Amino acid sequence: MEKFHAFLLFTANRFTENDLKLAQKVRSIGKKFFFVRTKTDENVQAELRKKSFNENAMLKKIRRNCLQNLGDLLRNEQDIFLISNHYSAKWDFARLTAAILDVLPTHQRESLTLSLGILTSLSTIILKRKVEVLKGRIWMVAAASAAAALVPVPGVSFAFDAALILKELSLYRSQLGLPEEGSNEFASLPFSTQEKLRKVCQTRTAVQRGGFLAAYTAEAALEEATRFIPFVGLAIASSMSFVTTYVALKKLLKDEEEAAFLVLEEAGKTTIKELD
């Protein structure tokens, strides 16, 4: 057990003696644990029959009960998570995911973040985490662009930048859960959201055809010209390529992020309607 970073202790309905023993064992080896109470949807459905039903009061009562049973093993109510696998957009599912990410080392945290499905958890928390990881990649892609600019062959840098940007755009789209135009998911979205997605799609098409980078033609021309400056020409061209790619990707990611939030909002509304 010592090799693990943290533990998830799951229980449903009643708190048992085994739950307490597991918690005591984890604490005895100096590790952190998250106490997860499952089947929250069943608790809600059962309480709905009461005239005095208050969901927030019911959830607070469950958390308080868990805290009392755990005694001094868990002092923070924030480490108690109420979830339902059937309704991951409700209650503490997203908060639990974020808490798990926070206890991991940097590289593991980033890998797990990119493996999570946005529309599975319907979480703005996870969406923001994904965007932060993707932002962290931009400088690496820009550095690759700068390295390509050091190749003393005209046109190589510009073509390489277009390929890099297109590859990153595909990654952004898959990571942020943006549906393709013509899909059922796309058709179910409001017109305003569809228009936002079309704009993002048009940008990708423009990159494929070279149109998007036309906005950077002056910089590209200057970059090519600087190659012929003795001694420092390639270094200047490399720096310009880095800045151009970095700025372009930052703008593209922002556009895709805005579209992803709109898609996520609509998906969340649909899920909550199904629960009601």
CYANA upper distance limits for C-alpha pairs under 8 A (distance plus 0.5 A):
  2 GLU  CA     29 ILE  CA      7.39
  2 GLU  CA     31 LYS  CA      8.40
  5 HIS  CA     31 LYS  CA      7.54
  5 HIS  CA     32 LYS  CA      8.00
  5 HIS  CA    103 VAL  CA      7.40
  5 HIS  CA    104 LEU  CA      7.38
  6 ALA  CA     31 LYS  CA      6.42
  6 ALA  CA     32 LYS  CA      5.46
  6 ALA  CA     33 PHE  CA      5.95
  6 ALA  CA     34 PHE  CA      8.34
  6 ALA  CA    103 VAL  CA      7.66
  7 PHE  CA     26 VAL  CA      8.04
  7 PHE  CA     31 LYS  CA      8.16
  7 PHE  CA     32 LYS  CA      6.94
  7 PHE  CA     33 PHE  CA      5.00
  7 PHE  CA     34 PHE  CA      6.78
  8 LEU  CA     33 PHE  CA      6.17
  8 LEU  CA     34 PHE  CA      5.47
  8 LEU  CA     35 PHE  CA      6.64
  8 LEU  CA     36 VAL  CA      7.25
  9 LEU  CA     19 ASP  CA      7.82
  9 LEU  CA     22 LEU  CA      8.09
  9 LEU  CA     23 ALA  CA      7.95
  9 LEU  CA     33 PHE  CA      7.42
  9 LEU  CA     34 PHE  CA      6.66
  9 LEU  CA     35 PHE  CA      5.46
  9 LEU  CA     36 VAL  CA      6.32
 10 PHE  CA     35 PHE  CA      6.78
 10 PHE  CA     36 VAL  CA      5.23
 10 PHE  CA     37 ARG  CA      6.49
 10 PHE  CA     38 THR  CA      7.39
 11 THR  CA     15 PHE  CA      7.43
 11 THR  CA     19 ASP  CA      7.78
 11 THR  CA     35 PHE  CA      8.43
 11 THR  CA     36 VAL  CA      6.83
 11 THR  CA     37 ARG  CA      5.69
 11 THR  CA     38 THR  CA      6.67
 12 ALA  CA     37 ARG  CA      6.13
 12 ALA  CA     38 THR  CA      5.58
 12 ALA  CA     39 LYS  CA      6.78
 13 ASN  CA     37 ARG  CA      8.11
 13 ASN  CA     38 THR  CA      8.20
 13 ASN  CA     39 LYS  CA      8.14
 15 PHE  CA     19 ASP  CA      7.13
 15 PHE  CA     66 CYS  CA      7.72
 15 PHE  CA     69 ASN  CA      7.87
 16 THR  CA     20 LEU  CA      7.31
 17 GLU  CA     21 LYS  CA      6.84
 18 ASN  CA     22 LEU  CA      6.63
 19 ASP  CA     23 ALA  CA      6.79
 20 LEU  CA     24 GLN  CA      6.65
 20 LEU  CA     69 ASN  CA      8.14
 20 LEU  CA     70 LEU  CA      6.89
 21 LYS  CA     25 LYS  CA      6.66
 22 LEU  CA     26 VAL  CA      6.80
 23 ALA  CA     27 ARG  CA      6.75
 23 ALA  CA     33 PHE  CA      7.94
 23 ALA  CA     70 LEU  CA      8.22
 23 ALA  CA     73 LEU  CA      7.58
 24 GLN  CA     28 SER  CA      6.55
 24 GLN  CA     73 LEU  CA      7.49
 25 LYS  CA     29 ILE  CA      7.27
 26 VAL  CA     30 GLY  CA      7.20
 26 VAL  CA     31 LYS  CA      6.10
 26 VAL  CA     32 LYS  CA      7.59
 26 VAL  CA     33 PHE  CA      7.56
 27 ARG  CA     31 LYS  CA      6.06
 27 ARG  CA     32 LYS  CA      7.41
 27 ARG  CA     33 PHE  CA      8.46
 27 ARG  CA     73 LEU  CA      7.55
 33 PHE  CA     79 ASP  CA      8.25
 34 PHE  CA     79 ASP  CA      5.77
 34 PHE  CA     80 ILE  CA      6.74
 34 PHE  CA     81 PHE  CA      7.90
 35 PHE  CA     79 ASP  CA      6.77
 35 PHE  CA     80 ILE  CA      5.37
 35 PHE  CA     81 PHE  CA      6.71
 36 VAL  CA     80 ILE  CA      6.44
 36 VAL  CA     81 PHE  CA      5.26
 36 VAL  CA     82 LEU  CA      6.54
 36 VAL  CA     83 ILE  CA      7.70
 37 ARG  CA     80 ILE  CA      7.94
 37 ARG  CA     81 PHE  CA      6.50
 37 ARG  CA     82 LEU  CA      5.32
 37 ARG  CA     83 ILE  CA      6.78
 38 THR  CA     82 LEU  CA      6.56
 38 THR  CA     83 ILE  CA      5.57
 38 THR  CA     84 SER  CA      6.09
 38 THR  CA     85 ASN  CA      8.31
 39 LYS  CA     43 ASN  CA      7.39
 39 LYS  CA     83 ILE  CA      6.95
 39 LYS  CA     84 SER  CA      5.46
 39 LYS  CA     85 ASN  CA      7.98
 40 THR  CA     44 VAL  CA      6.84
 40 THR  CA     82 LEU  CA      6.63
 40 THR  CA     83 ILE  CA      6.10
 40 THR  CA     84 SER  CA      5.90
 41 ASP  CA     45 GLN  CA      6.67
 41 ASP  CA     83 ILE  CA      8.40
 41 ASP  CA     84 SER  CA      6.48
 41 ASP  CA     86 HIS  CA      8.38
 41 ASP  CA     87 TYR  CA      8.09
 42 GLU  CA     46 ALA  CA      6.62
 43 ASN  CA     47 GLU  CA      6.73
 44 VAL  CA     48 LEU  CA      6.59
 44 VAL  CA     55 GLU  CA      7.46
 45 GLN  CA     49 ARG  CA      7.96
 47 GLU  CA     53 PHE  CA      6.66
 48 LEU  CA     53 PHE  CA      6.35
 49 ARG  CA     53 PHE  CA      8.05
 53 PHE  CA     58 MET  CA      8.40
 54 ASN  CA     58 MET  CA      6.70
 55 GLU  CA     59 LEU  CA      6.68
 56 ASN  CA     60 LYS  CA      6.63
 57 ALA  CA     61 LYS  CA      6.67
 58 MET  CA     62 ILE  CA      6.90
 59 LEU  CA     63 ARG  CA      6.82
 59 LEU  CA     82 LEU  CA      8.35
 60 LYS  CA     64 ARG  CA      6.60
 61 LYS  CA     65 ASN  CA      6.61
 62 ILE  CA     66 CYS  CA      6.78
 63 ARG  CA     67 LEU  CA      6.67
 63 ARG  CA     77 GLU  CA      7.29
 63 ARG  CA     80 ILE  CA      7.02
 64 ARG  CA     68 GLN  CA      6.65
 64 ARG  CA     77 GLU  CA      8.17
 65 ASN  CA     69 ASN  CA      6.76
 66 CYS  CA     70 LEU  CA      6.74
 66 CYS  CA     80 ILE  CA      8.12
 67 LEU  CA     71 GLY  CA      6.80
 67 LEU  CA     74 LEU  CA      7.13
 67 LEU  CA     75 ARG  CA      7.79
 67 LEU  CA     77 GLU  CA      7.27
 67 LEU  CA     80 ILE  CA      8.39
 70 LEU  CA     74 LEU  CA      6.59
 71 GLY  CA     75 ARG  CA      8.18
 74 LEU  CA     79 ASP  CA      8.03
 76 ASN  CA     80 ILE  CA      8.29
 81 PHE  CA     92 ASP  CA      5.95
 81 PHE  CA     93 PHE  CA      7.92
 81 PHE  CA     95 ARG  CA      8.35
 81 PHE  CA     96 LEU  CA      6.92
 82 LEU  CA     91 TRP  CA      6.67
 82 LEU  CA     92 ASP  CA      5.87
 82 LEU  CA     93 PHE  CA      7.84
 83 ILE  CA     87 TYR  CA      8.37
 83 ILE  CA     88 SER  CA      7.62
 83 ILE  CA     90 LYS  CA      7.93
 83 ILE  CA     91 TRP  CA      6.35
 83 ILE  CA     92 ASP  CA      5.96
 83 ILE  CA     93 PHE  CA      5.87
 84 SER  CA     88 SER  CA      6.59
 84 SER  CA     90 LYS  CA      8.16
 84 SER  CA     91 TRP  CA      8.33
 84 SER  CA     93 PHE  CA      7.90
 87 TYR  CA    271 THR  CA      8.06
 87 TYR  CA    275 LEU  CA      8.06
 88 SER  CA     93 PHE  CA      6.02
 88 SER  CA     94 ALA  CA      7.87
 88 SER  CA    120 THR  CA      7.77
 88 SER  CA    121 SER  CA      5.79
 88 SER  CA    122 LEU  CA      7.54
 89 ALA  CA     93 PHE  CA      7.45
 89 ALA  CA     94 ALA  CA      7.83
 89 ALA  CA    121 SER  CA      6.28
 89 ALA  CA    122 LEU  CA      5.67
 89 ALA  CA    123 SER  CA      7.10
 89 ALA  CA    268 GLY  CA      7.18
 89 ALA  CA    271 THR  CA      7.77
 89 ALA  CA    272 ILE  CA      8.30
 90 LYS  CA    272 ILE  CA      8.42
 92 ASP  CA     96 LEU  CA      6.47
 93 PHE  CA     97 THR  CA      6.88
 93 PHE  CA    121 SER  CA      7.78
 94 ALA  CA     98 ALA  CA      6.78
 94 ALA  CA    121 SER  CA      6.93
 94 ALA  CA    122 LEU  CA      8.42
 94 ALA  CA    123 SER  CA      6.23
 94 ALA  CA    125 ILE  CA      7.18
 94 ALA  CA    126 ILE  CA      7.52
 95 ARG  CA     99 ALA  CA      6.65
 95 ARG  CA    125 ILE  CA      8.11
 96 LEU  CA    100 ILE  CA      6.75
 97 THR  CA    101 LEU  CA      6.85
 97 THR  CA    126 ILE  CA      8.33
 98 ALA  CA    102 ASP  CA      6.75
 98 ALA  CA    125 ILE  CA      7.71
 98 ALA  CA    126 ILE  CA      7.51
 99 ALA  CA    103 VAL  CA      7.28
100 ILE  CA    104 LEU  CA      7.46
101 LEU  CA    109 ARG  CA      5.76
101 LEU  CA    112 LEU  CA      7.87
101 LEU  CA    113 THR  CA      7.83
102 ASP  CA    109 ARG  CA      7.69
104 LEU  CA    108 GLN  CA      6.54
104 LEU  CA    109 ARG  CA      5.82
105 PRO  CA    109 ARG  CA      6.45
106 THR  CA    110 GLU  CA      6.71
107 HIS  CA    111 SER  CA      6.70
108 GLN  CA    112 LEU  CA      6.57
109 ARG  CA    113 THR  CA      6.55
110 GLU  CA    114 LEU  CA      6.83
110 GLU  CA    133 VAL  CA      6.79
111 SER  CA    115 SER  CA      6.85
112 LEU  CA    116 LEU  CA      6.97
113 THR  CA    126 ILE  CA      7.88
113 THR  CA    129 ARG  CA      7.38
113 THR  CA    130 LYS  CA      6.55
113 THR  CA    133 VAL  CA      8.27
114 LEU  CA    130 LYS  CA      6.76
114 LEU  CA    133 VAL  CA      8.31
114 LEU  CA    175 GLN  CA      7.15
116 LEU  CA    120 THR  CA      8.45
116 LEU  CA    126 ILE  CA      8.42
117 GLY  CA    121 SER  CA      7.15
117 GLY  CA    175 GLN  CA      7.95
117 GLY  CA    177 GLY  CA      7.94
118 ILE  CA    122 LEU  CA      6.18
118 ILE  CA    123 SER  CA      7.00
118 ILE  CA    126 ILE  CA      7.25
118 ILE  CA    127 LEU  CA      6.75
118 ILE  CA    175 GLN  CA      7.97
118 ILE  CA    176 LEU  CA      6.88
118 ILE  CA    177 GLY  CA      6.47
118 ILE  CA    264 LEU  CA      8.29
119 LEU  CA    123 SER  CA      8.12
119 LEU  CA    177 GLY  CA      7.01
119 LEU  CA    264 LEU  CA      7.31
119 LEU  CA    267 ALA  CA      7.80
121 SER  CA    126 ILE  CA      8.40
122 LEU  CA    264 LEU  CA      6.73
122 LEU  CA    267 ALA  CA      7.62
122 LEU  CA    268 GLY  CA      6.59
123 SER  CA    127 LEU  CA      6.79
123 SER  CA    264 LEU  CA      8.14
124 THR  CA    128 LYS  CA      6.55
124 THR  CA    261 PHE  CA      7.82
124 THR  CA    264 LEU  CA      8.06
125 ILE  CA    129 ARG  CA      6.79
126 ILE  CA    130 LYS  CA      6.62
127 LEU  CA    131 VAL  CA      6.79
127 LEU  CA    176 LEU  CA      7.25
127 LEU  CA    261 PHE  CA      8.36
128 LYS  CA    132 GLU  CA      6.77
129 ARG  CA    133 VAL  CA      6.90
130 LYS  CA    134 LEU  CA      6.66
130 LYS  CA    175 GLN  CA      7.75
130 LYS  CA    176 LEU  CA      7.94
131 VAL  CA    135 LYS  CA      6.51
131 VAL  CA    176 LEU  CA      8.46
131 VAL  CA    253 LEU  CA      8.34
131 VAL  CA    257 GLU  CA      7.62
132 GLU  CA    136 GLY  CA      6.77
133 VAL  CA    137 ARG  CA      7.22
134 LEU  CA    138 ILE  CA      7.37
134 LEU  CA    172 TYR  CA      7.98
135 LYS  CA    139 TRP  CA      8.48
135 LYS  CA    250 LYS  CA      7.82
135 LYS  CA    253 LEU  CA      8.24
136 GLY  CA    140 MET  CA      8.36
137 ARG  CA    141 VAL  CA      6.93
138 ILE  CA    142 ALA  CA      6.58
138 ILE  CA    246 TYR  CA      6.66
138 ILE  CA    249 LEU  CA      7.18
138 ILE  CA    250 LYS  CA      7.79
139 TRP  CA    143 ALA  CA      6.48
139 TRP  CA    246 TYR  CA      6.93
140 MET  CA    144 ALA  CA      6.85
141 VAL  CA    145 SER  CA      6.83
141 VAL  CA    164 LEU  CA      7.59
141 VAL  CA    245 THR  CA      8.25
141 VAL  CA    246 TYR  CA      8.22
142 ALA  CA    146 ALA  CA      6.70
142 ALA  CA    241 SER  CA      7.96
142 ALA  CA    242 PHE  CA      5.24
142 ALA  CA    243 VAL  CA      7.69
142 ALA  CA    245 THR  CA      5.84
142 ALA  CA    246 TYR  CA      5.79
143 ALA  CA    147 ALA  CA      6.73
143 ALA  CA    242 PHE  CA      6.40
144 ALA  CA    148 ALA  CA      6.82
145 SER  CA    149 ALA  CA      6.89
145 SER  CA    157 SER  CA      7.50
145 SER  CA    160 PHE  CA      7.47
145 SER  CA    161 ASP  CA      6.34
145 SER  CA    164 LEU  CA      8.17
145 SER  CA    238 SER  CA      8.18
145 SER  CA    241 SER  CA      6.56
145 SER  CA    242 PHE  CA      6.39
145 SER  CA    245 THR  CA      7.41
146 ALA  CA    150 LEU  CA      7.37
146 ALA  CA    237 ALA  CA      8.32
146 ALA  CA    238 SER  CA      4.89
146 ALA  CA    239 SER  CA      6.72
146 ALA  CA    240 MET  CA      8.15
146 ALA  CA    241 SER  CA      5.71
146 ALA  CA    242 PHE  CA      5.29
147 ALA  CA    151 VAL  CA      8.01
147 ALA  CA    238 SER  CA      7.05
148 ALA  CA    156 VAL  CA      7.76
148 ALA  CA    157 SER  CA      5.92
148 ALA  CA    160 PHE  CA      7.47
148 ALA  CA    238 SER  CA      8.14
149 ALA  CA    156 VAL  CA      7.92
149 ALA  CA    157 SER  CA      5.35
149 ALA  CA    234 LEU  CA      7.64
149 ALA  CA    237 ALA  CA      6.68
149 ALA  CA    238 SER  CA      5.38
149 ALA  CA    241 SER  CA      7.00
150 LEU  CA    234 LEU  CA      5.99
150 LEU  CA    235 ALA  CA      7.61
150 LEU  CA    237 ALA  CA      7.85
150 LEU  CA    238 SER  CA      6.39
151 VAL  CA    156 VAL  CA      7.87
151 VAL  CA    157 SER  CA      8.07
152 PRO  CA    227 ARG  CA      7.65
152 PRO  CA    234 LEU  CA      8.08
154 PRO  CA    224 GLU  CA      7.12
155 GLY  CA    159 ALA  CA      6.83
155 GLY  CA    224 GLU  CA      8.26
156 VAL  CA    160 PHE  CA      6.55
157 SER  CA    161 ASP  CA      6.58
157 SER  CA    241 SER  CA      8.19
158 PHE  CA    162 ALA  CA      6.94
158 PHE  CA    220 ALA  CA      7.37
159 ALA  CA    163 ALA  CA      6.94
160 PHE  CA    164 LEU  CA      6.69
161 ASP  CA    165 ILE  CA      6.61
161 ASP  CA    245 THR  CA      7.34
162 ALA  CA    166 LEU  CA      6.64
162 ALA  CA    207 VAL  CA      6.88
162 ALA  CA    208 GLN  CA      7.95
162 ALA  CA    210 GLY  CA      7.65
162 ALA  CA    213 LEU  CA      7.77
163 ALA  CA    167 LYS  CA      6.72
164 LEU  CA    168 GLU  CA      6.80
165 ILE  CA    169 LEU  CA      6.63
165 ILE  CA    207 VAL  CA      8.09
165 ILE  CA    245 THR  CA      8.12
165 ILE  CA    249 LEU  CA      7.33
166 LEU  CA    170 SER  CA      6.90
166 LEU  CA    204 ARG  CA      7.29
166 LEU  CA    207 VAL  CA      6.91
166 LEU  CA    208 GLN  CA      7.46
167 LYS  CA    171 LEU  CA      6.98
168 GLU  CA    172 TYR  CA      6.65
168 GLU  CA    249 LEU  CA      8.49
169 LEU  CA    173 ARG  CA      6.69
169 LEU  CA    204 ARG  CA      7.47
169 LEU  CA    252 LEU  CA      8.12
169 LEU  CA    253 LEU  CA      8.33
170 SER  CA    174 SER  CA      6.84
171 LEU  CA    175 GLN  CA      6.50
172 TYR  CA    176 LEU  CA      6.41
172 TYR  CA    253 LEU  CA      7.51
172 TYR  CA    256 GLU  CA      7.65
173 ARG  CA    177 GLY  CA      6.62
173 ARG  CA    178 LEU  CA      5.87
173 ARG  CA    256 GLU  CA      7.70
174 SER  CA    178 LEU  CA      7.09
176 LEU  CA    256 GLU  CA      8.16
176 LEU  CA    257 GLU  CA      7.69
176 LEU  CA    260 ALA  CA      6.34
177 GLY  CA    260 ALA  CA      7.19
178 LEU  CA    197 LEU  CA      8.20
178 LEU  CA    259 ALA  CA      8.04
178 LEU  CA    260 ALA  CA      6.53
178 LEU  CA    263 VAL  CA      7.66
179 PRO  CA    183 SER  CA      7.27
179 PRO  CA    185 GLU  CA      6.63
179 PRO  CA    186 PHE  CA      6.16
180 GLU  CA    186 PHE  CA      6.97
181 GLU  CA    186 PHE  CA      6.23
181 GLU  CA    187 ALA  CA      8.28
181 GLU  CA    197 LEU  CA      8.35
181 GLU  CA    198 ARG  CA      7.84
182 GLY  CA    186 PHE  CA      6.82
182 GLY  CA    187 ALA  CA      7.23
183 SER  CA    187 ALA  CA      6.85
184 ASN  CA    188 SER  CA      6.79
185 GLU  CA    189 LEU  CA      7.33
186 PHE  CA    194 GLN  CA      7.25
187 ALA  CA    194 GLN  CA      8.40
189 LEU  CA    193 THR  CA      6.76
189 LEU  CA    194 GLN  CA      6.75
189 LEU  CA    263 VAL  CA      7.88
189 LEU  CA    266 GLU  CA      7.51
190 PRO  CA    194 GLN  CA      6.80
191 PHE  CA    195 GLU  CA      6.69
192 SER  CA    196 LYS  CA      6.95
193 THR  CA    197 LEU  CA      6.80
193 THR  CA    259 ALA  CA      7.62
193 THR  CA    262 LEU  CA      6.83
193 THR  CA    263 VAL  CA      7.55
194 GLN  CA    198 ARG  CA      6.62
195 GLU  CA    199 LYS  CA      6.77
196 LYS  CA    200 VAL  CA      7.06
196 LYS  CA    259 ALA  CA      6.54
197 LEU  CA    201 CYS  CA      6.71
197 LEU  CA    259 ALA  CA      6.60
198 ARG  CA    202 GLN  CA      6.52
199 LYS  CA    203 THR  CA      6.87
200 VAL  CA    204 ARG  CA      7.07
200 VAL  CA    255 ASP  CA      7.40
200 VAL  CA    256 GLU  CA      7.04
200 VAL  CA    259 ALA  CA      8.40
201 CYS  CA    205 THR  CA      6.83
202 GLN  CA    206 ALA  CA      6.54
203 THR  CA    207 VAL  CA      6.77
203 THR  CA    212 PHE  CA      7.15
204 ARG  CA    208 GLN  CA      6.88
205 THR  CA    209 ARG  CA      6.81
206 ALA  CA    210 GLY  CA      6.33
206 ALA  CA    211 GLY  CA      5.13
206 ALA  CA    212 PHE  CA      5.41
207 VAL  CA    211 GLY  CA      6.36
207 VAL  CA    212 PHE  CA      5.41
207 VAL  CA    213 LEU  CA      7.12
210 GLY  CA    214 ALA  CA      7.12
211 GLY  CA    215 ALA  CA      8.19
213 LEU  CA    217 THR  CA      7.07
216 TYR  CA    220 ALA  CA      6.58
216 TYR  CA    244 THR  CA      7.91
217 THR  CA    221 ALA  CA      6.49
218 ALA  CA    222 LEU  CA      6.63
219 GLU  CA    223 GLU  CA      6.46
219 GLU  CA    240 MET  CA      7.94
219 GLU  CA    244 THR  CA      8.19
220 ALA  CA    224 GLU  CA      6.73
220 ALA  CA    241 SER  CA      8.31
221 ALA  CA    225 ALA  CA      6.74
222 LEU  CA    226 THR  CA      6.68
223 GLU  CA    227 ARG  CA      7.28
223 GLU  CA    236 ILE  CA      7.99
223 GLU  CA    237 ALA  CA      5.17
223 GLU  CA    238 SER  CA      8.40
223 GLU  CA    240 MET  CA      6.97
223 GLU  CA    241 SER  CA      7.79
224 GLU  CA    228 PHE  CA      8.31
224 GLU  CA    237 ALA  CA      7.42
225 ALA  CA    229 ILE  CA      8.22
226 THR  CA    233 GLY  CA      5.24
226 THR  CA    234 LEU  CA      7.32
226 THR  CA    236 ILE  CA      7.10
226 THR  CA    237 ALA  CA      6.39
227 ARG  CA    233 GLY  CA      4.84
227 ARG  CA    234 LEU  CA      5.37
227 ARG  CA    236 ILE  CA      8.21
227 ARG  CA    237 ALA  CA      6.70
228 PHE  CA    233 GLY  CA      6.26
228 PHE  CA    234 LEU  CA      8.22
229 ILE  CA    233 GLY  CA      4.80
229 ILE  CA    234 LEU  CA      8.22
232 VAL  CA    236 ILE  CA      6.77
233 GLY  CA    237 ALA  CA      6.73
234 LEU  CA    238 SER  CA      6.51
235 ALA  CA    239 SER  CA      6.79
236 ILE  CA    240 MET  CA      6.77
237 ALA  CA    241 SER  CA      6.66
238 SER  CA    242 PHE  CA      6.78
239 SER  CA    243 VAL  CA      6.88
240 MET  CA    244 THR  CA      6.60
241 SER  CA    245 THR  CA      6.62
242 PHE  CA    246 TYR  CA      6.53
243 VAL  CA    247 VAL  CA      6.58
244 THR  CA    248 ALA  CA      6.65
245 THR  CA    249 LEU  CA      6.60
246 TYR  CA    250 LYS  CA      6.67
247 VAL  CA    251 LYS  CA      6.84
248 ALA  CA    252 LEU  CA      6.77
249 LEU  CA    253 LEU  CA      6.49
250 LYS  CA    254 LYS  CA      6.79
251 LYS  CA    255 ASP  CA      6.93
252 LEU  CA    256 GLU  CA      6.82
253 LEU  CA    257 GLU  CA      6.48
254 LYS  CA    258 GLU  CA      6.78
255 ASP  CA    259 ALA  CA      6.94
256 GLU  CA    260 ALA  CA      6.56
257 GLU  CA    261 PHE  CA      6.80
258 GLU  CA    262 LEU  CA      7.11
259 ALA  CA    263 VAL  CA      6.88
260 ALA  CA    264 LEU  CA      6.53
261 PHE  CA    265 GLU  CA      6.54
262 LEU  CA    266 GLU  CA      6.95
263 VAL  CA    267 ALA  CA      6.78
264 LEU  CA    268 GLY  CA      6.59
265 GLU  CA    269 LYS  CA      6.86
266 GLU  CA    270 THR  CA      6.93
267 ALA  CA    271 THR  CA      6.86
268 GLY  CA    272 ILE  CA      6.74
269 LYS  CA    273 LYS  CA      6.76
270 THR  CA    274 GLU  CA      6.90
271 THR  CA    275 LEU  CA      6.91
272 ILE  CA    276 ASP  CA      6.72
